[in-house]
């Protein structure tokens, strides 16, 4: 069973990478009802469909964008604008989550410190 610290470390590690994909084309979304609504299975067809991808390493500050040439055209401005808005929203969510994880970690440290400082009754054999 993972400790609280291992869980926090995993959460922080997964929070330092943000990937946003804007896919334009046909796709198939499947799931088994309400339990799958947040984790649907998405199948993309093989072929000519294009996607814009942005990957951000928040720890290193590296940003990598992959934009197909057809999305650089003037009439595709709406796709770039939409993708940029999703990247910005993703960054805001990650920053909020990191702040919350930090606050949780601080509260846990305070609780553990209080437990360590709590006086214990002497053993009956110590008297």
N, C-alpha and C positions, 0 to 999 in steps of 0.2 A: 504494500500500500504506500502510495506517495505521501511524503510529508508535506506540510503546508508550505515549507520553503521550496521544495522541489516543484510544487504546483505553481508557486509565484514565479520561480525562475523560468518555467516552461511558458507561462503567460507572457512574461517580459520578452523572452526570446522570440515568440511568435508575433509579438506586437511590433517588432522593429522592422519588419518587411511588409510593405504594402504593394499589392498588385491590383491594378484596375484594367479590365479588359472590356472594350466596347466592340461588340461583334454585330455586324450588319449582315443579315442573311437568314435563311430558314434554319430552324432548329427544332428539336423535339424535347419537350420538358415533361418528365414523368415523375410520379411519386405515388405513395400509398395513402393519400388522405392527409388529414390535419397533422399527423406526426411528422410528415416529410416536407411540410410547407416551407420550412427554413433551410432544408438541405435537399432540394430536388436534384434529380439526376438530369443533366443536360447533355444531349448528344448533338454534336455539330457534324453536318455532312462533309464528306470529302469533296474537294472541288475548289471552285473559284471564290468562295466567300472570303471576305477580308475582315481583319480585326485590328483595332488600335490597342496597343498594350503599353502601359506605364508601370514600371517596377521601381520602387523607392526603398532604399536601405536607409531607414531613419537614423540609425546609429552612425553610419559613415557619411551620410549626406549624399550618397550617390543616387542619381536619377537617370533611368534609361527609358527612352521612348521608342516605340516602333510604330511608325505611321506609314501605311501603304501609300504609294505615290498618288493613287486616285483620290485619296482624302485630302491632298494638298491643294486640290483645285478649288477655285472660288465658290462654286455651287455646293461644295461639301463643307462649308464653314460651320453649318449647324451640327455636323457630326463632331468636329473638333471642339466646338463650344460645349456640347453635351459631355464629351469625354473629359474635358478640363474640369467641368463642374463636378463630375463624379470623383476625379482625383482629389479636388479640394475637399469635398465632403468626406472622403476616405481619410484624408490627413487629419481633419477635425475629429473624426471618430477615434482614430488611433491615439491622438494627443490626449483626448478626454479619458480613454481607457488607461493610458499610461499614468495619468495623474491619479485616477482612482486606484490603480494597483499600488502606486506609491503611498497614497493615504492609507490604504489597507495595511500595507507593510509597516508603516509607522505606528498604527494603532496596535497591530500584533506585537511589535517590539515593546511598546508601552505596557501591554498586558503581561507579556513574559517577564519584563523587568519587575512589575508589581508582584508577580508570583515568586520570583527569586528573592525579593525583599521581605516577603511575608515570614514573620517569625514562626518557628515550629516549636511545638511543645517538646521538652526533653523526654527521652525514653525513661520509662520507669526504672530500668536497670542502671541508669546514669547517676541516680541519687545515692 
